[in-house]
């Protein structure tokens, strides 16, 4: 003799998982809206990144220009060593700040 216990009925989620159902039109519209928002955010971030890279490159060029100008013997004779070092430090700090 086999004893059979009564089982509770399955929930609809157990019968057929929600992934196997088609989305409603409202759900599709909501998903499209989310994708559009993410796309606009991505575009905004790409613009911000491009500007940051441009600013970093400009700061590096400016730093290189300052270094080249500080090598000029005429300028070295006109300014003290402390003044030359401070000019170099300011240019380097601006470049490092732009690099972050």
N, C-alpha and C positions, 0 to 999 in steps of 0.2 A: 504494500500500500504506500503510495506516494502522497506526502502531505504538501499541499499547495497553499501558500499564504497569499491573501489578496494584496495586490500592489496598488499604490495610489496612481491615478491617471497621470500621464506625462503632461508637463506644461507645454504651451505652444512653442516656447523657445527650445525645448528639448526635442520636439517633433521636427521642427525645421528651423535652423539657425537663421538669424536676421540677415546674414551675409548673402543668403540665397534668394532674398526678395529684391525686387526692383525698388529703387528709390522713388519716392513720390516727386511730383514736379516741384513742390515747395522745397523738398530736401535738396534737389538738384540746383535750384536757384540759390539756396543758401550756400552750397558748396562752391558754386561759381563765384558768388560774392566774396567768399573767403579767399579764393584763388586770386581774384582781382586785387583785393587788399594786399595780399602778400606780394603780388607782382609790383604794385605801386611802391611798397616799402622797399623792395629789392632795387628798383630803379633809383629811389631816393638814396639808398645806401651806396649804390655804384657811383652816383654823382658826388656824394660826400667823399668817397674813397679817391676818386679821380682828383678832386680838389686837394685832398691831403697829400697825395703823391706829387702833384704839381708844386704845392707849397714847399714840400720837402726838397724837391729838386732845385727850386729857386733859392732856398736857404743854403743848400750845398754850394751852388754856383757863387752866391754872395760870399760865403766863407772862403772859397778858393780865391776869389778876387781879392779879398782882404789879405789873405796870406801872401799872395803875389805882390800886392802893394807894400806890404810890410818888409819885403825883401829888397825894396828899392833903397840903395845907399843914401840917396838924397833925403828921403823921408826918415831914415834911421838916424841921420845926423841932426835933423830938426826936432825929433821927439825923444823923450827920455825912454829908458828901457821899461820903466813901470807903465808909462802911457801906452807903449807898444803892446805890452803884455795884456793890459786891460782891454785894449781894442780887440786883440785876438780872442780873449776870453768871452767878450760880449758876442762876437760873431759866432764863436763855437757854441755858446749857450743857445743862441737863437736857432742855430742849425739843429742842435739836439732837441730843443723844444718842438720844432717842426717835425722832427723824425718820430715823435711819439704819437 
